[in-house]
Amino acid sequence: MQAVKTKVKLILLLAILINVKVYAQMNYKPDILGGDFLQTTLHFPADYEGEVTATLCKKIAAKETKSAVLYIHGFNDYFFQTEMAEKYNQNGYNFYALDLRKYGRSWLPNQKLNNVRDLTEYHAEITESLKIMQAEGNSHIVLMGHSTGGLIVSLYAADHQSNSMFHALVLNSPFFEINLNNFILKNVVPNFVRKGEKKPNKPLNAGLTAGYGESLHSDYHGEWSYDLNWKPNKPPKVNYGWIRAIRLGQLKLQAGLNIQQPILVLHSDKSVYSRKWIPEIHNGDSVLSVEDMQKYASSLHGDVQTAEIKNGMHDLILSEKSVRETAYSVIFEWLQKKK
């Protein structure tokens, strides 16, 4: 019996060593962002639209470190925020970012941009990325999510309590609630959810406006340059299946999530409501309700800290320079305390 146990242990050890070797030899190539940015493609089983990939990008800190962050973008988005990567590097973190399936670098011709039917679909690429990061020598990993990414990261953390590969969460304006009035949330959205189960591919006859996008891109009223094919000013219409996935995820969060790792929730000090671009969008959240984020941050049970960033845009790290510098200061001061 002892000999059998020893043999099993050796087999498991060999499997672990082989696994680490495979991850350590990931096929990275130069990323579209240039400089020291690299990317690698992750492959997954086909889904209801066919082939599926995700893309892991990285920028390693100049000074050797075992700390790292994995950034998860929001809806109608992808990773392009080079300044954020540099800030993490300067503060002692290797930076990794994931373009989720059907977004940005990972969007394939057979897929509808941004499409998803269940938020747990993203768990596969998050887990794969964490394994790669750990195999590459990162022993202290922070999960950071913006907007929809904040919702995804929260649900992932709650569903992976036994996962020792991540150690803290940073949520940048998380998508805890749809920014609609209570009547629509209670009487209309549930119908969307039911339709999403029966006809997930049917497009919802409503779309988001272009004002927020125009406030960001340098060709309009912003300071940032990025691919408008991957992050168009006016997002494409979503399917009922997408609405169902988001709503079920939100309801699960709102019912309460137990998360062992410490959590930092950041949001603006106010919301701005306008269907077209106005200058005020540069000084408030024009996508989500700040009150909703404040309310549902309490649904995260554990070591949770909230931080209000005055004059912050929806994506706080794309806000005006002085505002985003404040956000960075809050993030890195908090991370230092939680190490």
FENFENDA-V366799 format. One record per residue. RES is the residue in three letters. PSI is psi in radians with two decimals (* if undefined). BURIAL is # if it has 9 or more other C-alpha atoms within 8 Angstrom, else .. Layout:
RES|PSI|BURIAL ; RES|PSI|BURIAL
This chain:
MET|-0.75|. ; GLN|-0.67|. ; ALA|-0.67|. ; VAL|-0.77|. ; LYS|-0.72|. ; THR|-0.72|. ; LYS|-0.73|. ; VAL|-0.75|. ; LYS|-0.71|. ; LEU|-0.70|. ; ILE|-0.76|. ; LEU|-0.73|. ; LEU|-0.74|. ; LEU|-0.72|. ; ALA|-0.71|. ; ILE|-0.77|. ; LEU|-0.71|. ; ILE|-0.74|. ; ASN|-0.79|. ; VAL|-0.73|# ; LYS|-0.73|# ; VAL|-0.84|. ; TYR|-0.60|# ; ALA|-0.28|# ; GLN|0.55|. ; MET|2.50|. ; ASN|1.49|. ; TYR|2.65|. ; LYS|2.85|. ; PRO|2.43|# ; ASP|2.84|# ; ILE|-0.35|. ; LEU|-0.23|. ; GLY|-2.85|. ; GLY|-2.35|. ; ASP|0.20|. ; PHE|2.31|# ; LEU|2.81|# ; GLN|2.70|# ; THR|2.57|# ; THR|2.31|# ; LEU|2.34|# ; HIS|2.46|. ; PHE|2.85|. ; PRO|2.60|. ; ALA|2.62|. ; ASP|-2.73|. ; TYR|-0.17|. ; GLU|-0.02|. ; GLY|-2.49|. ; GLU|2.50|# ; VAL|2.25|# ; THR|2.84|# ; ALA|2.88|# ; THR|2.18|# ; LEU|2.12|# ; CYS|2.70|# ; LYS|2.70|# ; LYS|1.96|# ; ILE|2.41|# ; ALA|2.56|# ; ALA|-0.67|. ; LYS|2.27|. ; GLU|2.35|. ; THR|2.70|# ; LYS|0.13|# ; SER|2.56|# ; ALA|2.84|# ; VAL|2.48|# ; LEU|2.01|# ; TYR|2.31|# ; ILE|2.08|# ; HIS|3.11|# ; GLY|-2.91|# ; PHE|2.56|. ; ASN|0.91|# ; ASP|3.00|# ; TYR|3.01|# ; PHE|2.14|# ; PHE|-0.01|. ; GLN|1.39|. ; THR|-0.60|. ; GLU|-0.71|. ; MET|-0.75|. ; ALA|-0.77|# ; GLU|-0.68|. ; LYS|-0.75|# ; TYR|-0.76|# ; ASN|-0.80|# ; GLN|-0.44|. ; ASN|0.31|. ; GLY|0.48|# ; TYR|2.29|# ; ASN|2.40|# ; PHE|2.25|# ; TYR|2.52|# ; ALA|2.50|# ; LEU|2.10|# ; ASP|1.88|# ; LEU|2.83|# ; ARG|2.40|# ; LYS|0.31|# ; TYR|2.55|# ; GLY|-2.15|# ; ARG|-0.39|. ; SER|-0.11|# ; TRP|2.14|# ; LEU|2.77|. ; PRO|-0.46|. ; ASN|0.04|. ; GLN|2.62|# ; LYS|2.26|. ; LEU|2.31|. ; ASN|0.05|# ; ASN|2.46|# ; VAL|2.63|# ; ARG|-0.29|# ; ASP|2.24|# ; LEU|-0.32|# ; THR|-0.22|. ; GLU|-0.55|. ; TYR|-0.21|# ; HIS|-0.59|# ; ALA|-0.81|# ; GLU|-0.49|# ; ILE|-0.82|# ; THR|-0.77|. ; GLU|-0.74|. ; SER|-0.74|# ; LEU|-0.69|# ; LYS|-0.75|# ; ILE|-0.81|# ; MET|-0.75|# ; GLN|-0.74|# ; ALA|-0.44|# ; GLU|0.23|. ; GLY|0.15|. ; ASN|2.01|# ; SER|-0.18|# ; HIS|1.88|# ; ILE|2.32|# ; VAL|2.34|# ; LEU|2.18|# ; MET|2.28|# ; GLY|2.41|# ; HIS|2.28|# ; SER|-2.00|# ; THR|-0.61|# ; GLY|-0.57|# ; GLY|-0.67|# ; LEU|-0.81|# ; ILE|-0.81|# ; VAL|-0.70|# ; SER|-0.81|# ; LEU|-0.67|# ; TYR|-0.82|# ; ALA|-0.73|# ; ALA|-0.59|# ; ASP|-0.13|. ; HIS|0.90|. ; GLN|-0.49|# ; SER|-0.03|. ; ASN|2.05|. ; SER|0.22|. ; MET|-0.16|# ; PHE|2.67|# ; HIS|-0.12|# ; ALA|2.76|# ; LEU|2.35|# ; VAL|2.09|# ; LEU|2.03|# ; ASN|1.81|# ; SER|1.07|# ; PRO|2.58|# ; PHE|1.21|# ; PHE|-0.32|# ; GLU|2.55|# ; ILE|2.36|. ; ASN|1.24|. ; LEU|2.85|. ; ASN|2.85|. ; ASN|-0.61|. ; PHE|-0.81|. ; ILE|-0.71|# ; LEU|-0.66|# ; LYS|-0.51|. ; ASN|-0.37|. ; VAL|-0.84|# ; VAL|-0.69|# ; PRO|-0.57|# ; ASN|-0.66|. ; PHE|-0.71|# ; VAL|-0.76|# ; ARG|-0.74|# ; LYS|-0.60|# ; GLY|-0.49|# ; GLU|-0.67|# ; LYS|-0.67|. ; LYS|1.22|# ; PRO|-0.43|# ; ASN|-0.09|. ; LYS|2.22|# ; PRO|2.48|. ; LEU|2.27|# ; ASN|1.02|. ; ALA|2.60|. ; GLY|2.85|# ; LEU|2.77|. ; THR|2.97|# ; ALA|-0.07|# ; GLY|-0.77|# ; TYR|-0.79|# ; GLY|-0.72|# ; GLU|-0.44|# ; SER|-0.23|# ; LEU|-0.79|# ; HIS|2.46|# ; SER|-0.28|# ; ASP|-0.15|. ; TYR|-1.78|. ; HIS|0.29|# ; GLY|-2.99|# ; GLU|0.09|. ; TRP|2.49|. ; SER|2.22|. ; TYR|3.01|. ; ASP|1.98|. ; LEU|-0.17|. ; ASN|-0.58|. ; TRP|-0.46|# ; LYS|1.26|# ; PRO|2.63|# ; ASN|-0.74|# ; LYS|1.90|# ; PRO|2.57|# ; PRO|2.70|. ; LYS|2.49|# ; VAL|2.82|# ; ASN|2.82|# ; TYR|-0.54|# ; GLY|-0.62|# ; TRP|-0.79|# ; ILE|-0.75|# ; ARG|-0.78|# ; ALA|-0.81|# ; ILE|-0.82|# ; ARG|-0.75|# ; LEU|-0.63|. ; GLY|-0.74|# ; GLN|-0.75|# ; LEU|-0.64|. ; LYS|-0.75|# ; LEU|-0.80|# ; GLN|-0.43|# ; ALA|-0.23|. ; GLY|2.22|# ; LEU|2.26|# ; ASN|2.07|. ; ILE|2.20|# ; GLN|-0.59|. ; GLN|2.61|# ; PRO|2.59|# ; ILE|2.35|# ; LEU|2.13|# ; VAL|2.07|# ; LEU|2.50|# ; HIS|2.89|# ; SER|3.02|# ; ASP|-0.12|# ; LYS|2.77|# ; SER|2.66|# ; VAL|2.28|# ; TYR|1.98|. ; SER|2.41|. ; ARG|-0.11|. ; LYS|2.96|. ; TRP|2.31|# ; ILE|2.68|. ; PRO|-0.51|. ; GLU|-0.35|. ; ILE|-0.44|# ; HIS|-0.16|# ; ASN|0.36|# ; GLY|3.00|# ; ASP|1.94|# ; SER|0.14|# ; VAL|-0.83|# ; LEU|2.88|# ; SER|2.14|# ; VAL|-0.65|# ; GLU|-0.65|. ; ASP|-0.73|# ; MET|-0.72|# ; GLN|-0.75|# ; LYS|-0.87|. ; TYR|-0.10|# ; ALA|-0.50|# ; SER|-0.18|. ; SER|-0.19|# ; LEU|1.95|# ; HIS|2.07|# ; GLY|-2.61|# ; ASP|1.60|. ; VAL|2.29|# ; GLN|2.37|. ; THR|2.60|# ; ALA|2.21|# ; GLU|2.17|. ; ILE|1.91|# ; LYS|2.30|# ; ASN|0.37|# ; GLY|2.49|# ; MET|-3.14|# ; HIS|-0.89|# ; ASP|1.80|# ; LEU|-0.59|# ; ILE|0.07|. ; LEU|0.14|# ; SER|3.07|# ; GLU|2.66|. ; LYS|-0.85|. ; SER|-0.58|. ; VAL|-0.82|# ; ARG|-0.50|# ; GLU|-0.65|. ; THR|-0.76|# ; ALA|-0.77|# ; TYR|-0.74|# ; SER|-0.77|. ; VAL|-0.78|# ; ILE|-0.88|# ; PHE|-0.51|# ; GLU|-0.72|. ; TRP|-0.78|# ; LEU|-0.67|. ; GLN|-0.67|. ; LYS|-0.50|. ; LYS|0.01|. ; LYS|*|.
